[in-house]
Amino acid sequence: MTREEVYNKVADMISDQFEIDRSKISGSLNFQQDLDADSIDFVEFVLNLESEFDASIADEDAEKLNTVDEAVDYIVSHSNN
């Protein structure tokens, strides 16, 4: 899967989960600052990423995922697809 395909899928997931217009999502979007995601929202999002991309995201790594680009880059480098 290309980085662009992963980005588009992640952006769609964010749009659905956080009820934000897809056109307002960019790579620099910060989960906590821009989406006001609390820890439960973020954990749920990480679980959805793991399921969608057949990836395993360690808790220590998840804590470092602050932006859409960071999440996409992590998935691209750790996906089992």
N, C-alpha and C positions, 0 to 999 in steps of 0.2 A: 504494500500500500504506500503510495507517495505521501510526502509531507502535506501536500495540498489536500489530498483526500482525507487524511487524518484531521487536518485543521477544519475542513468543512463539516465533518462528522462531529467533532468536538463543539464547534460553534452551534450546530443544530441542537446538540444535547444541552448546552448552556441556555439557549433560547427557550427550550421546553421547560427545563427544570427551574430556571430563575425568572421565567416569564418576562423576557426582555426581547425587544425587536431584534431580529437576526442582523439587520443592517447596522445596529449599534455595537456589534461585537467586533473587536479588533484584537490583534495579537498582544497588545499592551494592556488590555483590560485586566484589572486586578480583581481577584475574587472577593477579597475582603473590603477593599476600599471602594471599588466601583459597583459591586453587586450587593454589598452589605451582607455577605454570606456569613452566617455564624458557623460554629464548628460542626454542628449536626448537618447543616446544608452541605458543607464541604465534604464531610465523610461520606455522605450519600452520593455526592458527585463522584468522588474517587471510586467508590464501589461500582457505580455505573460505568466509569471508564474501564475498570478492570473487566467487567462483564462484556462490554461492547468490543473491546480490543483484545480479549483473551490475554491480558497482561496482569502481572502481579506488581503492586506498588507498595513497597515497604512503608511503614508509618513514618520513619525518619525521612524518606524521600518525599512523601506526600506533604510533609510540613514545609518543604522547600518549594513547592509548586504554588507560586503566587499569581502568575499571569497565564493567560491562554497560551502564549508562545512556549512558556516553560512546560506546561502540561502536554502540549503537542510534541515538543522535542523529546520529552520523556517517553511518551508512547511510541514515537518513531524508533527510538533506540532500545526499547525494552519489550516491544510487542512480540508475541509468539506467532503472529500471522506470517 
